[in-house]
Amino acid sequence: MRELLSPKFRGRPESLGRVLLTGAGANLGVTVAGQAVALGLQLLLARWLGAQEYGVYTYSLMIVTLAALLGRLGTDTALVRFVAHYRREDELGLLRGILSWGDRQVLAVTAGAAGMAAIGLWALGSHLESALRETLLWGCALLPPLALLGLRTGALRGLRRVALGLVPDLLLRPLALALLMTVAVFGWSLSPEAPLTMALAVAAAVLALGCSDRWLRRSLPSGCREAVADFRGEEWRRVSRPLLLVAGLRRILQQTDILVIGVLLGTTSAGIYAVATRLSRVVALGLGAVNSITAPLISELHGSGKKEQLQRTITRAAWGASLVSIPACLVLILGRDFFLGLFGSEFPLAGASLIFLCIAQMANALTGPVGWLLNMTGHQEVNARILAWITGLNVVLNIPAVWFWGIEGAAVVTALLSAYNNLWTWAVVRRRLGVDASILSTWR
């Protein structure tokens, strides 16, 4: 792990397998711990708030999270690519410049969007349910720190401090919220409600951002803070725009079903379905862990023309993700009633939905890091076009599916389109890059 975190590492061929193994192992440990903390937090919130208030909080948080992702303007993903390149080439002025440029861009956009959203919510007044309006108002305050936290994660990933970059968002933020919520309920005897939970989420995000900012400054190469910042804003914007489109479309693809359920069936049904969605993401823990360390490696190996090493690295990543996802999928499907029942008596209603969502996540792992292969090799526009088609179909098909078949209809449509998206992207990667990102590459 020390070699992985060292800025002097230059991707030596003989060490790539060990870097991928140790890096993915560390990331998997942080990711598993983060998912366990997040699930524990959601379990507590579901028990304390009840299905109705929990649905309001979950639905509001989903909207804020999507807005934060869009507010990053694709800069968080661009940072992974450019920071890795500038670190490798020792271009400290450009490294300092892109970090400063990203902060200014994202802070201006998210602060402005939060202010406009708050004015809009105030103007709506009684047209919105009181609890939902108050929760969303607090969500406006959550928007800027949440977006900046994503930038810190991207920069640390580019510096190969991947596991360290995941800790603030995956561990510190939910732990801080759980602690603050416990103090509020038991120490201050406050009634657990959705607006209170969102207000405490703002405090937790600010705390996590402060820790992440400190760790980023300490992780920068020596001499970076003394270097004169150099800016290439037009180049960075040109790369960030399609990456923003890719990230935004992927998040919309992941959350269209919840949004449609909330509109057509209400926030309570959306909250119940959201628990199944969160549980299904346990299946993708392995893929998330290997993607975190594989992304900068893809950029470096592709840029150096080392195609054979790139193929070997991707094959190992696909197998690592699959060996985690397959048993996780089986455990969740077989124990779906038990796991969903932990959140409350209403939540096992999402049992059938959990089956379809878990299978989709397993298919995602089997096809490997196909999206990152396109993003890190200059084919982000192609990835955006694929996601645009899939997202459009998801929106169009989810509305009648939810209307006629409820949350099960949403799960079927989302699962099928997610699997098709990965197969389509896998085929494009094979044709354009000559790389097979799936576990089938072992036999090819």
Phi, psi and omega per residue, in radians:
M1 nan -0.556 3.130
R2 -1.095 -0.687 3.108
E3 -1.146 -0.665 3.136
L4 -1.080 -0.693 -3.059
L5 -1.460 -0.218 -3.077
S6 -1.293 2.271 3.105
P7 -1.209 -0.201 -3.133
K8 -1.435 -0.185 -3.113
F9 -1.139 2.359 -3.068
R10 -2.149 0.381 3.066
G11 1.237 0.778 3.115
R12 -1.061 2.419 -3.040
P13 -0.991 -0.719 -3.053
E14 -1.258 -0.238 -3.060
S15 -1.856 -0.029 -3.062
L16 -1.082 -0.768 -3.132
G17 -1.083 -0.734 3.137
R18 -1.190 -0.673 3.098
V19 -1.079 -0.803 -3.138
L20 -1.088 -0.745 -3.100
L21 -1.161 -0.883 -3.099
T22 -1.202 -0.709 3.140
G23 -1.145 -0.814 3.126
A24 -1.135 -0.624 3.103
G25 -1.107 -0.785 3.104
A26 -1.125 -0.750 3.129
N27 -1.126 -0.698 3.120
L28 -1.097 -0.697 3.113
G29 -1.071 -0.794 3.118
V30 -1.149 -0.739 -3.109
T31 -1.143 -0.767 3.118
V32 -1.091 -0.783 3.106
A33 -1.077 -0.719 3.120
G34 -1.117 -0.746 3.108
Q35 -1.141 -0.666 3.106
A36 -1.117 -0.751 3.104
V37 -1.133 -0.748 -3.124
A38 -1.120 -0.749 3.118
L39 -1.158 -0.677 3.080
G40 -1.099 -0.714 3.101
L41 -1.107 -0.804 3.134
Q42 -1.106 -0.612 3.090
L43 -1.098 -0.795 3.119
L44 -1.113 -0.779 -3.116
L45 -1.130 -0.713 3.132
A46 -1.100 -0.691 3.128
R47 -1.214 -0.745 -3.086
W48 -1.303 -0.757 -3.030
L49 -1.451 -0.516 -3.008
G50 1.482 2.841 -3.025
A51 -1.047 -0.670 -3.063
Q52 -1.226 -0.944 -3.138
E53 -1.158 -0.631 3.107
Y54 -1.114 -0.681 3.090
G55 -1.090 -0.716 3.105
V56 -1.096 -0.807 -3.139
Y57 -1.121 -0.808 -3.109
T58 -1.106 -0.755 -3.134
Y59 -1.129 -0.742 3.123
S60 -1.151 -0.753 3.140
L61 -1.104 -0.651 3.117
M62 -1.093 -0.726 3.117
I63 -1.122 -0.766 -3.130
V64 -1.154 -0.713 3.139
T65 -1.098 -0.729 3.093
L66 -1.124 -0.726 3.113
A67 -1.123 -0.658 3.109
A68 -1.139 -0.688 3.113
L69 -1.109 -0.783 3.108
L70 -1.159 -0.609 -3.129
G71 -1.204 -0.310 3.083
R72 -1.317 -0.225 3.037
L73 1.087 0.386 -3.103
G74 1.368 0.011 -3.080
T75 -1.168 -0.578 -3.123
D76 -1.087 -0.715 3.101
T77 -1.279 -0.683 3.101
A78 -1.076 -0.603 3.114
L79 -1.063 -0.687 3.118
V80 -0.990 -0.780 -3.089
R81 -1.265 -0.897 -3.046
F82 -1.297 -0.694 3.140
V83 -1.096 -0.718 3.095
A84 -1.058 -0.724 -3.127
H85 -1.217 -0.810 -3.107
Y86 -1.170 -0.606 3.084
R87 -1.139 -0.767 -3.117
R88 -1.129 -0.702 -3.111
E89 -1.530 0.011 3.121
D90 1.051 0.642 3.107
E91 -1.649 1.387 -2.978
L92 -1.234 -0.562 3.110
G93 -1.109 -0.761 3.102
L94 -1.204 -0.620 3.101
L95 -1.087 -0.811 3.112
R96 -1.169 -0.629 -3.117
G97 -1.134 -0.767 -3.089
I98 -1.235 -0.543 3.089
L99 -1.172 -0.774 3.125
S100 -1.174 -0.761 -3.136
W101 -1.065 -0.761 -3.135
G102 -1.089 -0.756 3.133
D103 -1.061 -0.805 -3.089
R104 -1.133 -0.757 -3.123
Q105 -1.087 -0.873 -3.027
V106 -1.236 -0.701 3.140
L107 -1.114 -0.717 3.139
A108 -1.119 -0.772 -3.091
V109 -1.191 -0.835 -3.060
T110 -1.241 -0.666 3.100
A111 -1.125 -0.738 3.098
G112 -1.131 -0.745 3.134
A113 -1.138 -0.696 3.131
A114 -1.113 -0.738 3.120
G115 -1.110 -0.759 3.130
M116 -1.159 -0.678 3.124
A117 -1.144 -0.700 3.131
A118 -1.110 -0.711 3.098
I119 -1.113 -0.725 3.119
G120 -1.101 -0.740 3.123
L121 -1.148 -0.680 3.106
W122 -1.128 -0.675 -3.123
A123 -1.203 -0.584 3.136
L124 -1.136 -0.616 3.059
G125 0.980 -2.146 -3.048
S126 -1.309 -0.079 3.124
H127 -1.227 -0.340 3.075
L128 -1.873 2.620 3.035
E129 -1.011 2.394 -3.021
S130 -0.986 -0.824 -3.103
A131 -1.128 -0.691 3.140
L132 -1.171 -0.729 -3.132
R133 -1.127 -0.794 3.139
E134 -1.125 -0.687 3.136
T135 -1.145 -0.732 3.116
L136 -1.181 -0.571 3.079
L137 -1.097 -0.759 3.048
W138 -1.147 -0.563 3.092
G139 -1.090 -0.533 3.082
C140 -1.069 -0.671 3.105
A141 -1.225 -0.450 -3.140
L142 -1.327 -0.406 -2.992
L143 -1.016 -0.951 -3.092
P144 -1.074 -0.875 -3.133
P145 -1.113 -0.569 3.124
L146 -1.170 -0.699 3.113
A147 -1.168 -0.764 3.129
L148 -1.148 -0.575 3.091
L149 -1.081 -0.656 3.083
G150 -1.122 -0.619 3.081
L151 -1.126 -0.732 3.121
R152 -1.082 -0.704 3.120
T153 -1.093 -0.774 3.123
G154 -1.092 -0.743 -3.141
A155 -1.134 -0.739 3.127
L156 -1.166 -0.570 3.064
R157 -1.143 -0.729 3.099
G158 -1.111 -0.524 3.102
L159 -1.484 0.055 -3.109
R160 1.174 0.338 2.943
R161 -1.646 0.981 -2.963
V162 -1.139 -0.905 -3.124
A163 -1.065 -0.714 3.120
L164 -1.114 -0.627 3.127
G165 -1.193 -0.454 -3.128
L166 -1.412 -0.448 -3.009
V167 -1.026 -0.837 -3.082
P168 -1.042 -0.774 -3.063
D169 -1.400 -0.705 -3.046
L170 -1.486 -0.471 -3.077
L171 -2.021 -0.960 -3.029
L172 -1.120 -0.786 -3.066
R173 -1.102 -0.889 3.111
P174 -1.170 -0.606 3.106
L175 -1.140 -0.737 3.114
A176 -1.105 -0.713 3.124
L177 -1.140 -0.725 3.118
A178 -1.078 -0.741 3.133
L179 -1.144 -0.798 -3.141
L180 -1.116 -0.688 3.137
M181 -1.160 -0.690 3.115
T182 -1.109 -0.756 3.128
V183 -1.132 -0.711 -3.111
A184 -1.141 -0.705 -3.070
V185 -1.375 -0.810 -3.037
F186 -1.692 -0.540 -3.131
G187 -1.481 -0.730 -3.103
W188 -1.810 -0.005 3.103
S189 0.976 0.640 3.087
L190 -1.453 2.588 3.132
S191 -1.325 2.221 -3.134
P192 -1.211 1.981 -3.134
E193 -2.400 2.856 -3.102
A194 -1.084 -0.784 3.124
P195 -1.055 -0.718 3.112
L196 -1.087 -0.751 -3.136
T197 -1.071 -0.738 3.132
M198 -1.182 -0.652 3.099
A199 -1.081 -0.749 3.097
L200 -1.197 -0.515 3.076
A201 -1.119 -0.579 3.080
V202 -1.105 -0.826 3.133
A203 -1.078 -0.722 3.131
A204 -1.113 -0.688 3.139
A205 -1.166 -0.692 3.121
V206 -1.112 -0.723 3.107
L207 -1.099 -0.797 3.132
A208 -1.119 -0.659 3.118
L209 -1.128 -0.700 3.112
G210 -1.074 -0.766 3.112
C211 -1.143 -0.745 -3.121
S212 -1.122 -0.695 3.127
D213 -1.114 -0.711 3.119
R214 -1.127 -0.757 -3.124
W215 -1.170 -0.610 3.109
L216 -1.137 -0.785 -3.139
R217 -1.058 -0.674 -3.125
R218 -1.315 -0.326 -3.098
S219 -1.600 -0.190 -3.116
L220 -1.161 2.565 3.102
P221 -1.023 2.631 3.135
S222 -1.072 2.356 -3.123
G223 1.645 -0.146 -3.086
C224 -1.193 -0.739 -3.097
R225 -1.221 -0.381 3.097
E226 -1.566 -0.241 -3.092
A227 -1.241 2.637 3.086
V228 -1.395 2.173 -3.082
A229 -1.115 2.317 3.090
D230 -2.033 2.393 -3.012
F231 -2.092 2.386 3.017
R232 -2.287 1.061 -2.998
G233 -1.000 -0.709 -3.101
E234 -1.151 -0.751 3.102
E235 -1.107 -0.768 -3.122
W236 -1.139 -0.706 3.102
R237 -1.139 -0.692 -3.114
R238 -1.088 -0.647 3.109
V239 -1.389 -0.625 -3.046
S240 -1.232 -0.586 -3.065
R241 -1.012 -0.950 3.105
P242 -1.147 -0.533 3.083
L243 -1.159 -0.648 3.043
L244 -1.084 -0.762 3.131
L245 -1.081 -0.735 3.119
V246 -1.093 -0.875 -3.106
A247 -1.116 -0.752 3.139
G248 -1.122 -0.776 3.141
L249 -1.145 -0.670 3.128
R250 -1.124 -0.724 3.132
R251 -1.193 -0.690 3.086
I252 -1.109 -0.699 3.096
L253 -1.051 -0.679 -3.127
Q254 -1.287 -0.432 -2.989
Q255 -2.091 0.038 3.094
T256 -1.007 -0.740 -3.109
D257 -1.053 -0.750 -3.138
I258 -1.170 -0.724 3.121
L259 -1.070 -0.794 -3.133
V260 -1.146 -0.722 3.103
I261 -1.075 -0.733 3.129
G262 -1.090 -0.679 -3.138
V263 -1.266 -0.777 -3.026
L264 -1.532 -0.607 -3.052
L265 -1.967 -0.225 3.130
G266 1.836 2.823 -3.077
T267 -1.198 -0.449 3.118
T268 -1.143 -0.830 3.085
S269 -1.104 -0.647 3.111
A270 -1.108 -0.685 3.113
G271 -1.152 -0.708 3.107
I272 -1.112 -0.790 3.134
Y273 -1.168 -0.627 -3.131
A274 -1.080 -0.573 3.087
V275 -1.121 -0.739 3.086
A276 -1.089 -0.696 3.113
T277 -1.089 -0.777 -3.135
R278 -1.147 -0.721 3.111
L279 -1.097 -0.702 -3.115
S280 -1.110 -0.455 -3.129
R281 -1.216 -0.252 3.028
V282 -1.051 -0.583 3.134
V283 -1.097 -0.519 -3.080
A284 -1.629 0.186 -3.110
L285 -1.043 -0.743 -3.124
G286 -1.088 -0.749 3.137
L287 -1.138 -0.733 3.105
G288 -1.076 -0.671 -3.129
A289 -1.165 -0.811 -3.114
V290 -1.270 -0.558 3.106
N291 -1.071 -0.658 -3.076
S292 -1.070 -0.691 -3.128
I293 -1.590 -0.449 -3.095
T294 -1.292 -0.591 -3.058
A295 -0.965 -0.938 3.111
P296 -1.149 -0.527 3.091
L297 -1.146 -0.688 3.094
I298 -1.027 -0.808 -3.131
S299 -1.044 -0.779 -3.090
E300 -1.235 -0.798 -3.091
L301 -1.204 -0.723 3.108
H302 -1.145 -0.736 3.122
G303 -1.112 -0.500 3.128
S304 -1.572 -0.038 3.134
G305 1.278 0.376 -3.104
K306 -1.618 1.344 -3.016
K307 -1.204 -0.722 -3.117
E308 -1.124 -0.736 3.103
Q309 -1.165 -0.615 3.084
L310 -1.095 -0.766 3.122
Q311 -1.090 -0.771 3.132
R312 -1.084 -0.733 3.139
T313 -1.105 -0.760 -3.122
I314 -1.177 -0.673 3.112
T315 -1.080 -0.781 3.101
R316 -1.101 -0.673 3.127
A317 -1.118 -0.745 3.137
A318 -1.108 -0.740 3.131
W319 -1.186 -0.702 3.108
G320 -1.057 -0.746 3.123
A321 -1.155 -0.717 -3.082
S322 -1.199 -0.662 -3.124
L323 -1.171 -0.356 3.045
V324 -1.555 -0.706 -2.986
S325 -1.271 -0.659 -3.045
I326 -1.111 -0.934 3.106
P327 -1.122 -0.630 3.120
A328 -1.086 -0.697 3.122
C329 -1.084 -0.798 -3.120
L330 -1.121 -0.742 -3.117
V331 -1.112 -0.775 -3.117
L332 -1.176 -0.691 -3.137
I333 -1.177 -0.796 -3.110
L334 -1.207 -0.567 -3.107
G335 -1.874 0.474 -3.022
R336 -1.048 -0.726 -3.124
D337 -1.139 -0.676 3.139
F338 -1.151 -0.871 -3.086
F339 -1.131 -0.748 3.126
L340 -1.210 -0.603 3.141
G341 -1.141 -0.365 3.108
L342 -1.101 -0.466 -3.084
F343 -1.476 -0.276 -3.132
G344 2.541 2.900 -3.042
S345 -1.181 -0.406 -3.108
E346 -1.408 -0.390 -2.926
F347 -1.314 -0.464 3.056
P348 -1.049 -0.194 3.044
L349 -1.041 -0.331 -3.128
A350 -1.645 0.307 -3.090
G351 -1.059 -0.831 3.136
A352 -1.125 -0.674 3.121
S353 -1.083 -0.686 -3.127
L354 -1.080 -0.634 3.132
I355 -1.045 -0.911 -3.105
F356 -1.105 -0.712 -3.108
L357 -1.182 -0.638 3.113
C358 -1.165 -0.732 3.114
I359 -1.080 -0.704 3.108
A360 -1.098 -0.719 3.128
Q361 -1.150 -0.629 3.107
M362 -1.157 -0.704 3.075
A363 -1.079 -0.628 3.093
N364 -1.058 -0.750 -3.134
A365 -1.217 -0.680 -3.093
L366 -1.119 -0.527 -3.124
T367 -1.490 -0.115 3.041
G368 1.395 -3.038 -3.062
P369 -1.392 1.034 -3.025
V370 -1.169 -0.693 -3.130
G371 -1.113 -0.750 3.138
W372 -1.168 -0.557 3.090
L373 -1.056 -0.711 3.096
L374 -1.255 -0.756 -3.083
N375 -1.132 -0.676 -3.035
M376 -1.542 -0.036 -3.125
T377 -2.067 0.266 3.077
G378 1.510 0.207 3.140
H379 -1.909 0.540 -3.082
Q380 -1.135 -0.499 3.109
E381 -1.131 -0.668 3.103
V382 -1.121 -0.766 3.109
N383 -1.053 -0.688 3.135
A384 -1.123 -0.716 -3.134
R385 -1.127 -0.721 3.114
I386 -1.080 -0.836 -3.121
L387 -1.134 -0.571 3.113
A388 -1.103 -0.778 3.104
W389 -1.098 -0.813 -3.095
I390 -1.151 -0.724 -3.136
T391 -1.150 -0.720 3.090
G392 -1.051 -0.786 3.084
L393 -1.090 -0.655 -3.122
N394 -1.113 -0.737 3.122
V395 -1.144 -0.805 -3.083
V396 -1.130 -0.729 -3.049
L397 -1.451 -0.475 -3.100
N398 -1.195 -0.587 -3.090
I399 -1.079 -0.934 3.090
P400 -1.186 -0.553 3.140
A401 -1.112 -0.784 3.118
V402 -1.209 -0.679 -3.114
W403 -1.071 -0.735 -3.062
F404 -1.639 -0.599 -3.013
W405 -2.125 0.114 3.047
G406 1.214 -2.601 -3.053
I407 -1.186 -0.480 3.097
E408 -1.141 -0.679 3.092
G409 -1.085 -0.717 3.107
A410 -1.088 -0.716 -3.121
A411 -1.142 -0.720 -3.131
V412 -1.129 -0.847 -3.127
V413 -1.083 -0.811 -3.112
T414 -1.102 -0.735 -3.122
A415 -1.145 -0.792 -3.109
L416 -1.132 -0.762 -3.120
L417 -1.233 -0.577 3.085
S418 -1.131 -0.778 3.110
A419 -1.116 -0.741 -3.140
Y420 -1.130 -0.672 3.102
N421 -1.032 -0.781 -3.125
N422 -1.199 -0.667 3.106
L423 -1.160 -0.718 3.116
W424 -1.096 -0.831 -3.138
T425 -1.122 -0.681 3.098
W426 -1.023 -0.771 -3.139
A427 -1.133 -0.693 3.124
V428 -1.146 -0.720 3.117
V429 -1.069 -0.753 3.123
R430 -1.077 -0.739 -3.069
R431 -1.281 -0.736 -3.037
R432 -1.482 -0.671 -3.052
L433 -1.849 -0.244 -3.085
G434 1.217 0.440 -3.124
V435 -2.064 2.286 3.060
D436 -1.702 1.935 -3.026
A437 -1.502 -0.120 -3.072
S438 -1.553 3.027 3.078
I439 -1.205 -0.248 3.088
L440 -1.128 -0.336 -3.126
S441 -1.087 -0.393 3.120
T442 -1.048 -0.740 -3.111
W443 -1.514 -0.435 3.098
R444 -1.207 nan nan
